[in-house]
Amino acid sequence: MNRSRLPYLLCATVSLGTASLAAASKPQTLQYEVKMKSLSFGDMGTRRMYIKGEKMRWEGKTADLPILVIKNSEGAFLIHPWQKIAAKYPASSNRNNPRAYIPGPTGSPKAFLAQLKAVRCGREKVERQTCDVYSYYEPATDRHCKLWLGVKSGKPVRLVLQGINKRKDTIVATYTKFILGGPAPDSLFQLPKGYAVRPMPEPKLTSEQQAPRTGAREPLS
């Protein structure tokens, strides 16, 4: 080997290694949008989720009532725009978990289904798309779910959260957007300026909730 070229080869190797490390450390991003419907109460409005690594933004509107939850390095906060308060959830609250809002994929759909040991239970056409149908139990919401995944796109098309008699209604979420790896500016996960931070109290367990039932969680927004 020509020794005069050795320093250039070493520099090239170091540069490639640095680029690979930077790519590996880049936080994963996800943006999705769903139209939600309760089979008992009807239209629940549209919800949007933004995820960047451990950060999260959940927003929407139901009956003209805005909903906004922001999670960043300081914790998860329910934003009250009319009072200008950011109410901080306790660290133990499952509102820190993006799946507590919609128990669907928060990253790669295939990895999500594998993690929850989902069972493929057929193939159907939904929203003009041929979909594989999967069933699974999602512990963050204590729900049995069905997910329709587009065969060609590999993206979620529909999600059904099965109801629990006299406890939880059946909810249908139709995906209108699912972008994995897109842009997600840090400004999405910052609290509004001028808002006072107030801690929420730790939830008190009822005698029924104190029973050791795995997966029991707060209700879906």
N, C-alpha and C positions, 0 to 999 in steps of 0.2 A: 504493500500500500504506500502511496505517496504521502510521506510524513507531513508535507506542507498542507495537506487537506485535512489532517486529523483534527485540528482545532475547530474547523467548520462543522465537521461531522458531530463532534461532541456538543457544540452549541445547538445544532439541529435536534439532537436527541433530547437535550434538556428542555428545549422549547416545546417539543411534542409532549413531553411528560407534564410540563406545566399546564399546557392547554387541556390535556386529558383530565388532570386534577381539577381544573376550574369547571369543566363540563360536569364532572361527577358531583361536585359540591353545589352546583346550581339547584335551588329548590324547585320541586315539581309544582306546576301550576295547573289549575283546572277551573273552568267556568262552565256552569250549566244553568239552564232556565227550565222551569216546569210550570205547567198549568195544572192546578189542583182542584179536585172535585170530591166532595163528600157524598156518598150515596144516599145519606139521610137528609143532609142540609143543603146540598147543591154546590154552587160555585164557591171556591175558596180563594180565588184570585191567582195571581202569578207570583212565583218565588224565584229568586236568583241567588246562586251560591258562587262565591269566588274563593279559591284556596291557593295559597302560596306557601309551600312547606308546612309549618305549623300555624300559619296565619289563616284567618277565615273572615268572610263577610257574608252575612245572610240577610237578604232584604226582600221586601214585598209589601203588599197592601191587601187588606181584607175589609170590605165594607167601608172604604175610605180611611181605614185605620192603618197608618204606616207601621211596618215591622222592620227593625234594624238591630242586628246583633253583630258586634265586631270582636274578633279575637286577635290579639297580638302578643308580644312578649310580656305584657303586663297582666294578661288574663283575658277573660271573656266578659263582654259588657252588653247589657240591654240598653239601647239608647231611647230616652224619652224626649222627643223634640219639643213638646209643648212645655216641659218643665226644665229643659236644658240640663238634664241629669244623665250620667252614664252609670247605670247600676251594675256593679261588678258581681258576677256569679261566684259562689264559693268554689274553691279549687276542686271540691268533691263532686260538684254538679256535672251531670253529663252534657250540659249545654256547652261544655268545652269541646265536645266531640261533634264534628260535622255530620256524622251519621245519625245523630239524635234528631236532626231536622228533616232529612230525607234519608231513609235507610237503603240508599242505593250506592253505586260506585263513587268513591272519592279519589279515584285514580284510574289505573288500568281496569276496565270492566272484567277482563279475563282473570286478572290476579285477584280481584274482589270476589268473584264467584268461586275461585279455587280456595281462597282463604275460608269462606263460609261453607265450603263443601256443598255447594249448590248442586241440585239434581236437574238435569235436562229432562223436561217432561213434554216435549212436542215441538211443533213448528207451525206458526200461524202467520197470517198476513195482517199487519196493522199499519194504518196511515200509509198505505200503498207500498209498504216494505215487508219483505219476507223476513220473519224473525224466528230465532230460536227462543223457546220459553224455558225459564229456569225457576225453580222454587227453592227457597232457603229460609232459615230462621235468622233474624238479625237481633242480637242481644241488646244493643244500645237502646232500642225502642220496644223490646219485648214483642216483636211482631213476626208473624209468618208472612212472607212476601213472595210475589211472582214478578219476575223481570223479563221483559221482551227485549231481546238484543238483536239489532239488525244484522243479518247474515253478511251482507256486503260491507256495510259501514263499520261493524263492530261496536256501534254506539247504542246506548240505551234508547228505547223508543217509548216504552210504557212501563210503569211500576205500579203494582197493586199491593196495598197494605191491607191484609185481611183483618176484618173486624173481630172484636171479642165481645160476645153477647153481654149487653147491658153495661159494658165498660168502655169499649172503643169502637168507633164507626169504621166502616170500610172506606178507604181513601184511594182514589185513582190519581196518579201523577203522570201527565203526558209531557215528555221531553220535547222542547222546541229548540234547544241548543245544548251542545255538549262539546266543549273545546278543551282538549288535553294538550298542555304545553304552549298555550298562547300567552300574550302579554298580560301582566297583572301588576300595575304600578303600586308601590308601597303606600301611596296616598289612600288607596282603598281601605287600608287596615288601620288608619289613624283615627283617633277619636276626634269628633268635631271640636273646634277651638271654642274656649269659653264655657265648656260643660263641666259641671262639678261631678267628681267621682264619689259615689256612695256605695258602700259594701252591702250586698244582700245578706240577710240572715241565713244561717244554715237551716235547711228544711227539717221540720220536726216529723218524725215517723209516727204514723198511727199504729195501733196494735196489729192491724192487718198487714201493714207494710213491714213490720218488724219480723214477720215470718221469713225464714231463709229461703226466699224464692229467687233463684238466679235470673238476672236479666231485667228485673222490674225497674222501670225508669220513669222519668217525668214525661208528661204527655207531649205529643207532637205539636209544633206550632202551626 
